[in-house]
């Protein structure tokens, strides 16, 4: 719609978990069709694996294949990849531009010296279903990280904080497009599966609820704290039972159905987005 690659249109692109994959690729100059082909070819294969070790190994293999040795000085626009520190229970956000450093520009190292591949893996490490990711920073520190969804599954608030507090952008000059994954009914689980997860006090359902609550709370805070920042949010709720799914969905037919719903969500806001982004209509 904007007639160019998204890194040419957006000054900042933030992403958490699966959004970290997408945002990193956008910031490296990839087009959306290319990203979609990557997802269709690879992501379902990762989610098919049983056990966190196999899932994590498959994620690492894909990330290394896609991003190689690229580091954060390779970016074509501002980027934020959100992860969470396991030990200190604080967010760790990988960025490429010292202007995003919130007053620590003198000691800023792009991406803390971590490769884009490792940063993306960290953001996607949905523990306990993936292994926690250990990264080594430019300072030689080893840090254990997990999915950024535990601190900001919807990272819009962090992006606005960078724009206003770090980049000193006047609120009247900020436009935000916030894209979620939608909300769907929970899949039914067998008694065996339910008992197994209850025994270990961990479940896909609990993780899903944690991420969804986090998403909604962060968006509510955005509306309260930055109500004057024009924002278009694309993330709808779908209640039909046949759309039941979770974050480990790997059936391509189901995923294609969800993608079509996403396209419809976009279509409902297309006119507003065109005006919002100063894009001329047909």
C-alpha positions as CSV (number, residue, x, y, z in Angstrom):
1,X,0.0,0.0,0.0
2,X,2.8,2.5,0.8
3,X,4.5,1.7,-2.5
4,X,7.9,0.9,-1.0
5,X,9.6,-1.4,1.4
6,X,8.5,-0.8,5.0
7,X,11.9,0.3,6.3
8,X,11.6,3.3,4.0
9,X,8.3,4.3,5.5
10,X,8.8,3.6,9.3
11,X,11.6,5.2,11.4
12,X,11.1,2.6,14.1
13,X,10.0,-1.1,14.0
14,X,9.6,-3.0,17.2
15,X,8.8,-6.7,17.6
16,X,8.4,-9.3,20.3
17,X,8.6,-13.1,19.8
18,X,7.3,-13.9,16.3
19,X,7.1,-10.2,15.8
20,X,10.9,-10.0,16.4
21,X,11.4,-12.2,13.3
22,X,9.2,-10.0,11.2
23,X,10.5,-6.7,12.5
24,X,14.2,-7.7,12.1
25,X,13.5,-8.7,8.5
26,X,11.7,-5.5,7.8
27,X,14.5,-3.5,9.3
28,X,17.0,-5.3,7.1
29,X,15.0,-4.3,4.0
30,X,13.1,-7.5,3.2
31,X,9.6,-7.1,1.7
32,X,6.5,-8.6,3.3
33,X,5.9,-11.2,0.6
34,X,9.4,-12.6,1.1
35,X,8.8,-12.7,4.9
36,X,5.5,-14.6,4.3
37,X,7.2,-17.2,2.1
38,X,9.8,-17.7,4.8
39,X,7.0,-18.3,7.4
40,X,5.2,-20.8,5.2
41,X,8.4,-22.8,4.5
42,X,9.9,-22.9,7.9
43,X,7.9,-21.8,10.9
44,X,5.4,-24.7,10.9
45,X,8.3,-27.1,10.8
46,X,9.7,-25.6,14.0
47,X,6.3,-25.8,15.8
48,X,5.9,-29.5,14.8
49,X,8.9,-30.6,17.0
50,X,8.2,-32.2,20.3
51,X,10.2,-31.1,23.3
52,X,11.8,-27.7,23.9
53,X,15.3,-28.9,23.0
54,X,14.2,-29.8,19.5
55,X,12.1,-26.7,19.0
56,X,15.0,-24.5,20.1
57,X,17.5,-26.3,17.9
58,X,15.2,-25.9,14.9
59,X,14.7,-22.2,15.7
60,X,18.5,-21.7,15.9
61,X,19.0,-23.4,12.6
62,X,16.5,-21.2,10.9
63,X,17.7,-18.0,12.5
64,X,21.3,-18.7,11.6
65,X,20.2,-19.6,8.1
66,X,18.2,-16.4,7.6
67,X,20.3,-13.8,9.5
68,X,23.7,-15.4,9.2
69,X,26.3,-13.3,11.1
70,X,24.5,-10.0,10.5
71,X,24.8,-7.6,13.4
72,X,22.8,-4.5,14.4
73,X,24.9,-2.2,12.3
74,X,23.4,-3.8,9.2
75,X,19.9,-2.3,9.8
76,X,18.2,0.1,7.4
77,X,15.9,1.7,10.0
78,X,15.4,1.8,13.8
79,X,14.7,-1.5,15.4
80,X,13.7,-2.9,18.8
81,X,13.7,-6.6,19.6
82,X,12.2,-7.3,23.0
83,X,13.4,-10.1,25.3
84,X,13.4,-10.7,29.1
85,X,16.2,-11.5,31.5
86,X,15.7,-14.7,33.3
87,X,17.8,-13.9,36.4
88,X,17.1,-10.2,37.0
89,X,13.5,-10.3,35.7
90,X,14.0,-7.2,33.6
91,X,13.4,-6.4,29.9
92,X,16.4,-6.5,27.5
93,X,15.7,-4.7,24.3
94,X,18.2,-5.0,21.4
95,X,18.5,-1.8,19.4
96,X,20.7,-0.7,16.5
97,X,20.9,3.1,16.9
98,X,22.6,5.0,19.8
99,X,19.9,7.6,19.5
100,X,17.6,5.0,21.1
101,X,19.9,4.6,24.1
102,X,17.9,6.8,26.6
103,X,21.0,8.7,27.8
104,X,23.6,5.9,27.5
105,X,24.9,6.8,24.1
106,X,28.5,7.0,25.2
107,X,28.5,3.3,26.2
108,X,26.1,2.1,23.5
109,X,27.0,-0.9,21.4
110,X,24.5,-1.9,18.7
111,X,22.5,-4.9,19.9
112,X,24.8,-5.1,22.9
113,X,27.3,-6.8,20.5
114,X,24.9,-9.7,20.0
115,X,24.1,-11.0,16.5
116,X,20.6,-10.4,15.1
117,X,20.1,-14.1,14.9
118,X,20.8,-14.6,18.7
119,X,18.6,-11.6,19.6
120,X,15.7,-12.9,17.6
121,X,16.1,-16.4,19.1
122,X,16.0,-14.9,22.6
123,X,12.9,-12.9,21.9
124,X,11.2,-16.1,20.6
125,X,12.3,-18.4,23.5
126,X,8.9,-19.1,24.9
127,X,10.0,-21.0,28.0
128,X,9.2,-23.7,29.1
129,X,8.3,-24.8,25.5
130,X,11.6,-23.5,24.2
131,X,15.0,-23.5,25.9
132,X,16.1,-20.2,27.5
133,X,18.7,-18.5,25.3
134,X,22.1,-17.6,26.6
135,X,23.8,-14.7,24.7
136,X,27.2,-13.1,25.2
137,X,27.4,-9.3,25.0
138,X,30.3,-7.2,23.8
139,X,31.3,-6.7,27.4
140,X,31.7,-10.5,27.8
141,X,28.6,-10.9,30.0
142,X,26.6,-14.1,29.6
143,X,22.9,-13.3,29.9
144,X,20.1,-15.9,30.0
145,X,17.0,-14.6,28.1
146,X,13.5,-15.8,27.4
147,X,10.6,-14.7,25.3
148,X,10.0,-10.9,25.3
149,X,6.3,-11.6,25.7
150,X,6.8,-12.0,29.4
151,X,7.5,-8.3,29.7
152,X,6.0,-6.7,26.5
153,X,4.1,-9.1,24.2
154,X,2.8,-5.9,22.6
155,X,5.9,-3.6,22.4
156,X,4.2,-0.5,21.2
157,X,4.6,1.3,24.5
158,X,8.4,0.7,24.3
159,X,8.5,2.0,20.7
160,X,6.6,5.2,21.7
161,X,9.0,5.7,24.7
162,X,11.9,5.6,22.3
163,X,10.3,8.0,19.9
164,X,9.4,10.5,22.6
165,X,12.0,10.2,25.3
166,X,15.1,9.0,23.3
167,X,14.6,10.5,19.9
168,X,12.8,13.6,21.2
169,X,10.1,13.4,18.5
170,X,7.2,15.8,19.2
171,X,4.0,13.8,19.8
172,X,2.3,15.6,16.9
173,X,4.9,14.1,14.5
174,X,4.4,10.5,15.7
175,X,2.1,7.9,13.9
176,X,1.9,4.4,15.2
177,X,0.7,1.3,13.4
178,X,0.3,-1.5,15.9
179,X,-0.2,-5.1,14.6
180,X,-1.2,-8.0,16.8
181,X,-1.9,-11.7,16.1
182,X,-5.6,-11.6,17.0
183,X,-7.5,-13.5,19.7
184,X,-8.9,-16.9,19.1
185,X,-10.8,-19.6,21.0
186,X,-8.7,-22.1,22.9
187,X,-8.3,-25.6,21.4
188,X,-9.8,-28.5,23.3
189,X,-7.3,-30.7,24.9
190,X,-7.5,-34.4,25.8
191,X,-7.8,-35.5,29.4
192,X,-4.4,-37.1,29.2
193,X,-2.9,-33.8,27.9
194,X,-4.7,-31.7,30.6
195,X,-3.6,-34.0,33.4
196,X,0.0,-34.0,32.1
197,X,0.3,-30.3,32.0
198,X,-1.5,-29.9,35.4
199,X,1.1,-32.2,36.9
200,X,3.9,-30.0,35.8
201,X,2.0,-26.8,36.6
202,X,2.9,-25.5,33.1
203,X,0.7,-25.5,30.0
204,X,0.2,-23.9,26.6
205,X,-3.0,-22.5,27.9
206,X,-1.2,-20.7,30.8
207,X,1.4,-19.3,28.5
208,X,-1.2,-18.1,26.0
209,X,-3.2,-16.4,28.8
210,X,0.0,-14.8,30.2
211,X,0.9,-13.3,26.7
212,X,-2.7,-12.2,26.0
213,X,-3.1,-10.5,29.4
214,X,0.3,-8.8,28.8
215,X,-0.8,-7.6,25.4
216,X,-4.0,-6.1,26.6
217,X,-2.5,-4.4,29.6
218,X,0.3,-2.8,27.6
219,X,-2.3,-1.5,25.1
220,X,-4.4,-0.2,27.8
221,X,-1.4,1.7,29.3
222,X,-0.6,3.1,25.8
223,X,-4.2,4.4,25.5
224,X,-3.9,6.1,29.0
225,X,-0.3,7.4,28.8
226,X,-0.1,8.3,25.1
227,X,-3.7,9.0,24.1
228,X,-2.6,11.9,22.0
229,X,-0.3,9.7,19.8
230,X,-2.4,8.7,16.8
231,X,-2.4,4.9,16.7
232,X,-4.1,2.3,14.5
233,X,-4.3,-1.1,16.1
234,X,-4.9,-4.1,13.9
235,X,-5.8,-7.1,16.0
236,X,-9.3,-8.5,16.1
237,X,-11.1,-11.2,18.2
238,X,-12.5,-14.2,16.4
239,X,-14.9,-16.4,18.3
240,X,-16.0,-19.1,15.9
241,X,-15.1,-22.6,17.4
242,X,-13.5,-23.8,14.2
243,X,-10.9,-21.0,14.5
244,X,-9.5,-22.4,17.8
245,X,-5.8,-22.2,17.8
246,X,-2.7,-21.4,19.9
247,X,0.8,-20.1,19.4
248,X,2.1,-23.5,18.4
249,X,-0.2,-23.9,15.4
250,X,1.6,-25.6,12.5
251,X,-1.3,-26.7,10.2
252,X,-0.7,-24.7,7.0
253,X,-4.4,-24.8,6.1
254,X,-5.4,-23.3,9.5
255,X,-2.6,-20.8,9.3
256,X,-3.7,-19.7,5.8
257,X,-7.2,-19.2,7.2
258,X,-5.9,-17.0,10.0
259,X,-3.8,-15.1,7.5
260,X,-7.0,-14.4,5.4
261,X,-8.7,-13.1,8.6
262,X,-5.7,-10.8,9.1
263,X,-6.1,-9.5,5.6
264,X,-9.7,-8.7,6.3
265,X,-8.7,-6.9,9.5
266,X,-6.4,-4.8,7.4
267,X,-9.0,-4.2,4.8
268,X,-11.4,-2.7,7.4
269,X,-8.8,-0.1,8.3
270,X,-7.2,0.4,4.8
271,X,-8.8,3.8,4.2
272,X,-7.8,5.1,7.6
273,X,-4.3,3.8,7.1
274,X,-4.0,5.4,3.7
275,X,-4.9,8.8,5.3
276,X,-2.7,8.0,8.3
277,X,0.4,7.3,6.3
278,X,-0.3,10.0,3.6
279,X,-0.7,7.4,0.9
280,X,-2.8,8.4,-2.1
281,X,-5.7,6.1,-3.0
282,X,-6.1,4.5,-6.5
